[in-house]
């Protein structure tokens, strides 16, 4: 499985550790940044390349780390096709994939330790979406909501440009 990973300065060290562990576990890991530690970087800038790689299916799954995990989760979910969640327990790490087709795991590098981070990642990458009727019905509703929101934004933006 090809996995994309990204982190801002607050998750940089954890990202480096995860790259090593994932590679040792046999995963093909692509680092979307930050490539160097920069205490002035911003998580929205870091998450966009990874989010686009997920949508384009250049990677099967993504992992994003910032200080709390909240920022990367919020930013990533602005990209249509990304289903990101901040996760702090192993049940949600696998259930989010199995029931909701979550494709981006968000982690708070400053709030949980390396052992739990690895347990979350392991549960996430080993989970598979269960395309049962009820899960697929719900997923399609979410995708429809996402498309309607984007269309409404584009329509509103076009109207403002004409003014």
SEVEX-855220 format. One record per residue (C-alpha): residue in one letter; residue number from 1; x, y negated, z negated. Coordinates in nm, 2 decimals. Layout:
N
  r    k       u       v       w
  a  NUM       X       Y       Z
...
END
This chain:
163
  r    k       u       v       w
  x    1    0.00    0.00    0.00
  x    2    0.12   -0.35    0.09
  x    3    0.08   -0.59   -0.20
  x    4    0.12   -0.97   -0.20
  x    5    0.23   -1.15   -0.50
  x    6    0.26   -1.52   -0.60
  x    7    0.33   -1.73   -0.91
  x    8    0.39   -2.08   -1.01
  x    9    0.66   -2.18   -1.26
  x   10    0.45   -2.05   -1.55
  x   11    0.43   -1.70   -1.41
  x   12    0.76   -1.69   -1.22
  x   13    0.95   -1.46   -1.46
  x   14    0.66   -1.22   -1.48
  x   15    0.63   -1.22   -1.10
  x   16    0.99   -1.12   -1.07
  x   17    0.94   -0.83   -1.32
  x   18    0.63   -0.71   -1.13
  x   19    0.81   -0.72   -0.80
  x   20    1.08   -0.49   -0.94
  x   21    0.83   -0.25   -1.10
  x   22    0.60   -0.24   -0.80
  x   23    0.89   -0.17   -0.57
  x   24    1.02    0.10   -0.80
  x   25    0.67    0.26   -0.79
  x   26    0.68    0.28   -0.41
  x   27    0.47   -0.02   -0.31
  x   28    0.56   -0.25   -0.02
  x   29    0.57   -0.59   -0.19
  x   30    0.57   -0.93   -0.02
  x   31    0.65   -1.24   -0.22
  x   32    0.45   -1.54   -0.12
  x   33    0.62   -1.77   -0.37
  x   34    0.74   -1.95   -0.56
  x   35    1.07   -1.83   -0.43
  x   36    1.26   -2.04   -0.68
  x   37    1.18   -2.16   -1.03
  x   38    1.04   -2.51   -1.01
  x   39    0.88   -2.66   -1.32
  x   40    0.71   -2.92   -1.11
  x   41    0.53   -2.68   -0.87
  x   42    0.15   -2.67   -0.85
  x   43   -0.05   -2.34   -0.86
  x   44   -0.29   -2.44   -0.57
  x   45    0.01   -2.47   -0.34
  x   46    0.14   -2.13   -0.44
  x   47   -0.19   -1.94   -0.41
  x   48   -0.29   -2.05   -0.06
  x   49   -0.03   -1.84    0.14
  x   50   -0.12   -1.53   -0.06
  x   51   -0.50   -1.59   -0.03
  x   52   -0.47   -1.63    0.35
  x   53   -0.26   -1.31    0.37
  x   54   -0.54   -1.13    0.19
  x   55   -0.81   -1.27    0.42
  x   56   -0.60   -1.18    0.73
  x   57   -0.54   -0.83    0.59
  x   58   -0.16   -0.88    0.60
  x   59   -0.17   -0.73    0.25
  x   60   -0.42   -0.49    0.10
  x   61   -0.43   -0.66   -0.24
  x   62   -0.28   -0.96   -0.41
  x   63   -0.15   -1.05   -0.76
  x   64   -0.12   -1.41   -0.88
  x   65    0.03   -1.53   -1.20
  x   66    0.02   -1.87   -1.36
  x   67    0.02   -1.98   -1.72
  x   68   -0.33   -1.88   -1.82
  x   69   -0.45   -1.71   -1.49
  x   70   -0.74   -1.95   -1.48
  x   71   -0.59   -2.20   -1.23
  x   72   -0.49   -1.94   -0.97
  x   73   -0.83   -1.77   -1.00
  x   74   -1.02   -2.10   -0.94
  x   75   -0.80   -2.20   -0.65
  x   76   -0.80   -1.86   -0.49
  x   77   -1.18   -1.83   -0.49
  x   78   -1.20   -2.14   -0.28
  x   79   -1.06   -1.94    0.01
  x   80   -1.35   -1.76    0.19
  x   81   -1.29   -1.38    0.18
  x   82   -1.09   -1.38   -0.14
  x   83   -1.25   -1.22   -0.44
  x   84   -1.02   -1.31   -0.73
  x   85   -1.07   -1.27   -1.10
  x   86   -0.87   -1.34   -1.41
  x   87   -0.84   -1.01   -1.59
  x   88   -0.72   -0.93   -1.94
  x   89   -0.83   -0.57   -1.99
  x   90   -0.77   -0.25   -1.79
  x   91   -1.14   -0.17   -1.75
  x   92   -1.20   -0.49   -1.56
  x   93   -0.89   -0.44   -1.36
  x   94   -1.02   -0.13   -1.20
  x   95   -1.39   -0.19   -1.23
  x   96   -1.35   -0.52   -1.04
  x   97   -1.22   -0.33   -0.74
  x   98   -1.45   -0.03   -0.78
  x   99   -1.78   -0.23   -0.80
  x  100   -1.70   -0.58   -0.67
  x  101   -1.42   -0.51   -0.41
  x  102   -1.19   -0.76   -0.59
  x  103   -0.88   -0.81   -0.38
  x  104   -0.68   -1.05   -0.59
  x  105   -0.59   -0.99   -0.95
  x  106   -0.51   -1.31   -1.15
  x  107   -0.30   -1.29   -1.46
  x  108   -0.20   -1.53   -1.74
  x  109    0.17   -1.50   -1.78
  x  110    0.18   -1.71   -2.09
  x  111   -0.11   -1.53   -2.27
  x  112   -0.04   -1.16   -2.23
  x  113    0.27   -0.96   -2.26
  x  114    0.46   -0.76   -2.00
  x  115    0.33   -0.42   -2.11
  x  116   -0.03   -0.52   -2.07
  x  117    0.05   -0.70   -1.74
  x  118    0.18   -0.38   -1.60
  x  119   -0.12   -0.18   -1.73
  x  120   -0.35   -0.43   -1.55
  x  121   -0.16   -0.42   -1.23
  x  122   -0.14   -0.04   -1.23
  x  123   -0.52   -0.01   -1.29
  x  124   -0.58   -0.27   -1.01
  x  125   -0.37   -0.11   -0.74
  x  126   -0.49    0.24   -0.81
  x  127   -0.86    0.15   -0.80
  x  128   -1.07    0.20   -0.49
  x  129   -1.39    0.03   -0.39
  x  130   -1.69    0.26   -0.43
  x  131   -1.91    0.16   -0.14
  x  132   -2.23    0.28   -0.31
  x  133   -2.55    0.12   -0.20
  x  134   -2.59   -0.10   -0.50
  x  135   -2.23   -0.23   -0.50
  x  136   -2.25   -0.29   -0.12
  x  137   -2.58   -0.48   -0.16
  x  138   -2.43   -0.70   -0.43
  x  139   -2.11   -0.76   -0.23
  x  140   -2.31   -0.86    0.08
  x  141   -2.51   -1.11   -0.13
  x  142   -2.18   -1.26   -0.26
  x  143   -2.04   -1.28    0.10
  x  144   -2.37   -1.45    0.21
  x  145   -2.34   -1.70   -0.07
  x  146   -1.99   -1.78    0.03
  x  147   -2.08   -1.83    0.40
  x  148   -2.38   -2.05    0.31
  x  149   -2.16   -2.26    0.08
  x  150   -1.90   -2.31    0.35
  x  151   -2.16   -2.39    0.62
  x  152   -2.33   -2.65    0.38
  x  153   -1.99   -2.81    0.32
  x  154   -1.91   -2.82    0.69
  x  155   -2.25   -2.97    0.77
  x  156   -2.22   -3.23    0.50
  x  157   -1.86   -3.32    0.61
  x  158   -1.97   -3.37    0.97
  x  159   -2.25   -3.60    0.86
  x  160   -2.01   -3.81    0.65
  x  161   -1.76   -3.84    0.95
  x  162   -2.04   -3.97    1.17
  x  163   -2.12   -4.26    0.92
END
